Amino acid sequence: MRQSSLSRFFLRSAAALLALGCLSSAGAQTPQVRRFPTTQLNIGIYLIKAEVAQTEAEREQGLMFREKMADNEGMVFLFGQPAGVCMWMKNTLIPLSVAFMDEKGVIINIEEMKEQTLDSHCAKRPAVYALEMNKGWFKQKNIKPGTRIEGLPR
């Protein structure tokens, strides 16, 4: 049986895609979770191991695709200058709480965020930092706006 040049092209293309890992019988590949350097923060008696997201690309990636996070782990976002900032939960698989902070590390407001949504959660005034923790973490520890977070990177 003779193959047309068009069918040979499709067969070669499919083989090349399979070799590159672009096609698989299991469907789309799971995105690789990127880890960032960490720093230690403290809020009163509580110590937090926080990954640091400081570039635009790191802030955009954030905690996407994470399936879990330990109790006293989180991610701190650095914005450099006071700005109107908002967070979203695109491709974020775990529910989170976010605390927005000013340049001194004082919490402006805390928002609860539902996983895998595009809802905006914004600082009530210009913020320099945001700290994401597991949902309810701040409430469980009785941490409220006006509380200062120590150890924030500059």
Backbone as a ProteinNet text record, in pm:
[ID]
protein_1_A
[PRIMARY]
MRQSSLSRFFLRSAAALLALGCLSSAGAQTPQVRRFPTTQLNIGIYLIKAEVAQTEAEREQGLMFREKMADNEGMVFLFGQPAGVCMWMKNTLIPLSVAFMDEKGVIINIEEMKEQTLDSHCAKRPAVYALEMNKGWFKQKNIKPGTRIEGLPR
[TERTIARY]
85.4	0	90.2	50.7	130.9	72	155.1	108	124.8	30	43.8	146.6	201.9	300.8	236.9	109	38.9	27.2	-9.3	-21.5	115.2	221.6	356.9	396.5	358.3	387.3	321.4	192.9	121.4	181.4	219.4	279.8	413.6	496.9	625.1	604.7	506.4	479.2	435.2	347.3	300.3	415.2	500.6	615.4	709.4	731.6	818.7	759.1	627.3	562.1	569.4	550.4	562	704.1	803.2	941.9	974.2	913.5	936	853.6	761.8	678.8	558.3	526.9	413.4	281.6	284.2	163.4	187.9	84.8	97.4	-40.1	-42.7	-171.6	-237.5	-160.4	-215.1	-270.5	-254.4	-305.6	-198.8	-241.7	-149.3	-55.8	66.3	163.6	134.4	166.6	150.9	260.7	225.1	327.9	422.1	548.8	647.7	632.5	630	619	755.6	758.8	884.1	894.3	1008.4	1034.9	1124.3	1106.2	1182.3	1268.4	1370.6	1450.6	1359.2	1399.4	1316.2	1382.8	1299.4	1343.6	1257.7	1304.8	1225.2	1161.4	1030.7	955.3	903.9	872.1	804.7	697.7	592.2	479.2	459.5	510.2	503.5	577.6	507.5	570.2	573.4	512.5	501.5	613.9	682.3	787	730	764.9	714.1	832.4	831.5	927.6	857.4	903.3	835.5	924.6	871.7	938.8	924	1023.2	1024.4	1003.5	896.9	868.2	889.7	997.9	1027.6	1026.6	1046.5	1039.2	894.7	864.5	728.9	692	784.3	757.8	734.9	813.9	796.7	663.4	627.4	499.1	382.8	395.5	288.9	274.7	386.3	384	331.3	383.6	337.4	328.5	216.9	195.6	113.7	114.9	40.8	85.8	-10.9	7.5	55.6	66.5	103.6	-17.6	5.9	-103.7	-120.8	-17.6	-25.6	85.8	70.1	171.6	170.1	286.8	295.4	233.5	197.7	123.7	191.6	319.6	388.5	475.6	431.7	498.2	407	469.6	392.8	479.1	429.1	504.3	485.9	599.1	595.6	626.1	545.3	558.5	612.6	719.7	779.1	739.8	687	645.5	738.3	834.1	933.6	889.1	782.2	728.6	583.6	533.4	390.7	306.3	214.2	130.4	-3.2	-100.9	-229	-209.9	-210.8	-184.4	-304.2	-320	-426.2	-366.4	-427.2	-384.9	-502.8	-470.1	-571.4	-526.5	-611.1	-583.8	-581.4	-547.8	-540	-442.9	-487.4	-407.3	-352.4	-410.6	-369.1	-466	-413.4	-495.8	-537.1	-475.7	-507.1	-565	-665.6	-719.9	-618.2	-612.7	-512.5	-573.6	-500.5	-528	-410.4	-438.2	-330.5	-338.1	-221.8	-209.2	-129.8	-186.3	-116.8	-51	73.8	149.8	210.1	231.2	296.4	448.2	521.7	668.2	731.7	657.9	709.5	672.8	597.8	555.7	427.7	357.4	231.7	118.7	39.8	-69.7	-177.7	-211.7	-316.4	-451.9	-462.6	-584.4	-550.8	-641.7	-627	-749.4	-725.4	-834	-827.1	-944.4	-954.1	-976.5	-901.3	-907	-943.1	-1039.6	-1083.7	-994	-957.1	-868.7	-929.7	-841.6	-872.9	-979.8	-967.2	-1058.1	-976.6	-1042.8	-979.4	-1027.2	-1094.9	-1140.7	-1020.5	-1032.3	-925.5	-943.1	-833.8	-828.5	-723	-765.3	-679.5	-647.7	-531.2	-493.7	-585.6	-624.7	-715.8	-645.9	-513	-433.7	-300.3	-215.2	-89.6	-10.2	37.7	111	248.3	342.6	476.5	497	422.5	435.3	296.7	296.3	179.8	233.9	167.3	207.4	90.2	111.6	9.4	40.8	-63.7	-55.1	-176.1	-177.6	-295.7	-418.4	-531.5	-655.5	-685.7	-715.6	-751.9	-634.4	-511	-393.2	-391.9	-414	-409.4	-520.1	-639	-752.5	-724.8	-672.4	-641.6	-539	-449	-343.7	-382.2	-504.1	-555.7	-468.7	-422.5	-340.8	-433	-429	-524.5	-451.5	-523.9	-464	-407.8	-293	-223.4	-107.2	-104.7	4.4	125	244.1	366	433.6	477.8	552.4	700.6	784	928.9	1004.9	1120.2	1210.2	1183.5	1099	1066.9	1189.6	1212.9	1327.8	1309	1417.7	1411.5	1441.3
-116.6	0	123.2	220.6	339.4	454.1	527.3	641.8	768.6	856.2	985.9	1068	1169.1	1253.8	1327.3	1360.1	1428.8	1338.6	1211	1121.9	1092.7	1082.2	1063.9	1185.3	1305.9	1428.4	1424.5	1384.8	1379.3	1274.2	1158.7	1054	1100.9	1164.9	1216.1	1325.9	1411.5	1520.2	1464.8	1366.5	1305.9	1237.9	1168.4	1102.1	1205	1315	1420.1	1480.9	1504.8	1560.8	1465	1335.4	1236.6	1234.4	1242.1	1240.1	1362.6	1474.9	1596.8	1601.8	1507.9	1506.7	1598.1	1646	1736.8	1663.2	1536.9	1454.6	1337.2	1296.9	1175.9	1116.1	988.3	923.4	967.6	1022.2	1066.4	1208.2	1278	1414.4	1515.3	1631	1740.9	1705.1	1753.6	1729.9	1820.6	1772.7	1853.1	1957.9	2086	2189	2165.3	2199.6	2182.8	2296.7	2261.6	2360.7	2424.4	2555.5	2629.2	2674.6	2648.9	2692.2	2816.5	2904.5	3028	3026.8	3113.4	3124.3	3159.3	3120.3	3144.2	3242	3298.7	3383.9	3351.1	3386.4	3365	3495.9	3492.5	3606.6	3571.7	3673.3	3643.9	3747.4	3694.8	3776.3	3738.1	3820.8	3786.2	3656.6	3555.7	3427.2	3331	3369	3278.9	3300.8	3191.7	3194.8	3140.2	3204.7	3166.7	3144.7	3032.3	3008	3054.3	3166.6	3226.5	3224.8	3170.1	3184.3	3330	3381.3	3522.2	3535.2	3607.2	3637.2	3786.5	3822.8	3964.4	4017.7	3933.2	3981.9	3970.1	4038.2	4030.5	3886.9	3813.8	3674.1	3586.5	3607.8	3530	3562.7	3691	3730	3671.6	3666.5	3609.3	3459.8	3388.3	3244	3214.3	3285.2	3267.5	3122	3086.5	2950.2	2863.2	2898	2818.5	2672.5	2583.9	2440	2367.7	2436.5	2369.3	2290.8	2171.4	2088.6	2098.9	2147	2163.8	2256.8	2307.6	2392.9	2365.6	2354	2327	2443.3	2417.1	2513.7	2649.7	2653.8	2781.7	2819.6	2779.3	2818.4	2912.2	2997.3	3089.9	3147.3	3252.8	3323.8	3472.6	3544.6	3689.6	3749.7	3846.3	3915.9	4056	4093.8	4226.3	4309	4428	4514.6	4634.5	4654.6	4759.5	4896.1	4947.7	5079.1	5062.3	5150.6	5143.9	5154.6	5062.8	5059.8	4996.3	5023.8	4955.2	4815.5	4714.8	4578	4487.7	4391.1	4290.8	4153.7	4051.7	3913.7	3835.6	3727.8	3637.9	3494.8	3398.8	3258.7	3169.3	3226.8	3148.7	3031.9	2912.1	2789.6	2762.4	2822.4	2797.6	2695.8	2583	2467.6	2464.7	2548.9	2549.5	2685.9	2688	2817	2888.9	3020.8	3099.5	3221.7	3275.7	3407.8	3495.2	3622.4	3714.5	3836.8	3874.8	3997.2	4096.9	4215.2	4322.7	4411	4453.7	4531.1	4656.2	4754.3	4878.5	4862.3	4971.2	4966.4	4930.8	4945.4	4909.8	4767.4	4697	4561	4554	4665.9	4668.8	4622	4526.6	4471.1	4576.4	4596.6	4691.3	4621.7	4509.3	4429	4284.8	4194.5	4051	4005.7	3928.8	3878.9	3726.6	3663.4	3518.6	3493.3	3396.2	3372.2	3227.1	3211.7	3078.4	3029.5	2902.5	2844.7	2849.1	2855	2847.8	2947.5	3071.2	3176.3	3292.5	3379	3499.5	3623.4	3602.7	3715.4	3795.9	3927.7	4014.4	4038.2	4029.5	4058.1	4167	4285.3	4403.4	4464.3	4531	4608.8	4730	4767.4	4880.6	5015.4	5014.2	5133.9	5083.7	5171.9	5125.4	5032.7	4922.7	4820.4	4798.1	4752.1	4719.1	4567.6	4498.1	4353.9	4288.2	4158.2	4073	3938.6	3880	3749.3	3654	3547.1	3443.3	3326.3	3283.9	3170	3081	2960.2	2874.8	2950.8	2924.3	2994.3	2980.1	3093.4	3095.2	3108.2	3105	3108.2	3232.7	3349.8	3473.9	3475.7	3432.3	3429.6	3332.2	3213.3	3114.1	3166.5	3251.5	3305.1	3441.1	3486.4	3615.2	3732.8	3722.5	3828.4	3914.4	4045.6	4138.5	4257.5	4337.6	4461.2	4543.8	4607.3	4683.6	4606.9	4473.7	4390.1	4406.1	4407.1	4421.9	4287.1	4263.6	4143.6	4180.3	4107.1	4134.6	4044.2	4092.3	4010.8	4020.1	4113.1	4126.1	4167	4102.9	4139.9	4279.7	4345.4	4481.9	4479.9
0	0	0	-77.5	-94.7	-15	61.6	138.9	57.7	73	7.2	82.8	18	85.1	202.3	193.2	301.8	424.3	404.9	520.3	581.6	499	553.4	638.3	592.6	666.8	804.6	809.6	937.1	1029.9	973.9	1056.1	1113.3	1030.1	1078.3	1181.9	1160.2	1255.4	1390.3	1387.1	1512.3	1585.6	1510.7	1573.1	1636.1	1567.9	1621.5	1748.1	1747.1	1865.2	1983.5	1956.2	2063.5	2119	2032.1	2076.5	2161.7	2129.4	2206.8	2334.7	2349.5	2468.9	2458.8	2339.9	2322.2	2318.5	2281.4	2281.5	2373.7	2445.2	2525.7	2541.8	2569	2587.6	2717.1	2809.7	2938.1	2931.6	2820.1	2809.8	2844.8	2890.9	2919.8	3034.5	3023.3	3129.6	3247.9	3368	3488	3490.3	3510	3515.4	3632.7	3612.3	3718.1	3818.6	3946.2	4053	4073.4	4064.8	4082.8	4227.7	4290.8	4428.4	4423.9	4521.4	4529.5	4655	4661.3	4784.6	4902.6	5022.8	5141.2	5237.9	5322.1	5431.2	5552.3	5670.3	5791.4	5834.1	5852.8	5903.4	6041.7	6120	6246.1	6274.4	6331.8	6376.3	6522.3	6612.1	6754	6779.1	6831.7	6863.6	6744.8	6632.8	6518.1	6419	6382.3	6281	6150.7	6041.1	5908.9	5816.1	5746.5	5639.1	5511.4	5455.7	5340.5	5217	5109.2	4980.8	4938	4866.9	4828	4677.6	4639.6	4498.8	4478.5	4405.7	4393.5	4251.5	4151.6	4013.8	3965.5	3856.7	3802.7	3767.4	3706.2	3668.2	3791.5	3896.8	4020.1	4086.4	4088.8	4149.3	4069.9	3937.8	3855.3	3880.3	3895.3	3921.4	4061.8	4162.1	4298.7	4341.2	4400.6	4451.7	4355	4227.4	4128.2	4130.6	4114	4098.1	4224.1	4336.9	4462.1	4510.3	4558.2	4607.9	4758.1	4827.9	4972.6	5016.4	5138.2	5197.2	5347.4	5407.1	5550.7	5629.3	5755	5836.7	5849	5875.1	5895.1	5776.1	5657.5	5533.9	5456.5	5375.6	5293.9	5183.7	5121.5	5018.6	5038.8	5041.2	5053.3	4915.7	4877.7	4750.2	4777.4	4706.3	4718.8	4596.9	4621.4	4511.3	4492.7	4583.6	4568.2	4617.1	4564.4	4598.7	4644.2	4729.1	4763.3	4636.2	4619.9	4499.6	4531.4	4448.6	4457.4	4401	4486.3	4440.9	4467.9	4379	4391.7	4365	4423.6	4405.1	4346.2	4277	4222.4	4245.9	4209.1	4240.5	4115.7	4001.1	3877.8	3898	3865.5	3875.4	4015.4	4116.5	4254.4	4312.8	4354.6	4391.9	4538.5	4621.5	4764.3	4803.1	4891.5	4936.7	5024.6	5010.3	5081	5146.6	5243.8	5300.8	5261.4	5235.4	5200.8	5291	5344.6	5423.7	5340.7	5319.7	5249.5	5354.2	5328.8	5427.6	5365.9	5451.9	5408.5	5413.9	5390.3	5385.8	5520	5629.7	5762.4	5803.6	5717.8	5749.6	5830.4	5842.9	5916.8	5825.2	5875.2	5794.6	5772.3	5645	5604.1	5610	5542.8	5544.1	5509.4	5545	5520.4	5441.5	5336	5251.4	5242.5	5238.1	5218.7	5069.7	5013.1	4869.2	4839.5	4750.7	4708.1	4594.8	4600.5	4500.6	4359.7	4261.3	4118.2	4073.7	4118.2	4073.1	4017.7	3945.5	3892.3	3967.4	4081.3	4162.8	4210.8	4210.2	4260	4408.9	4481.2	4625	4640.3	4682.8	4674.7	4810.5	4815	4932.6	4940	5062.2	5081	5064.7	5064.9	5034.5	4978.3	4926.7	4866.3	4958.9	4901.7	4975.8	4912.9	4994.3	4948	4949.8	5036.5	5053.1	5058	5023.3	5047.9	5096.4	5193.4	5247	5233	5155.1	5139.6	5232.3	5304.2	5395.6	5367.8	5426.3	5413.4	5462.5	5399.9	5434	5583.7	5645.8	5787.1	5882.4	5831.3	5917.9	6006.3	5949.4	6027.6	6133.5	6094.7	6188.4	6303.6	6273	6376.6	6477.3	6432.1	6518.6	6577.6	6550.6	6598.1	6551.7	6427.8	6367.4	6282.2	6308	6246.8	6183.8	6104.8	6054.2	6169.7	6142.8	6245.2	6305.7	6289.7	6339.6	6246.8	6305.1	6225	6203.2	6079.5	6043.6	6036.1	6107.3	6113.6	6017.6	5971.4	5888.6	5740.1	5698.3	5556.1	5475.3	5360.7	5277.7	5219.1	5189.3	5132	4985.6
[MASK]
++++++++++++++++++++++++++++++++++++++++++++++++++++++++++++++++++++++++++++++++++++++++++++++++++++++++++++++++++++++++++++++++++++++++++++++++++++++++++

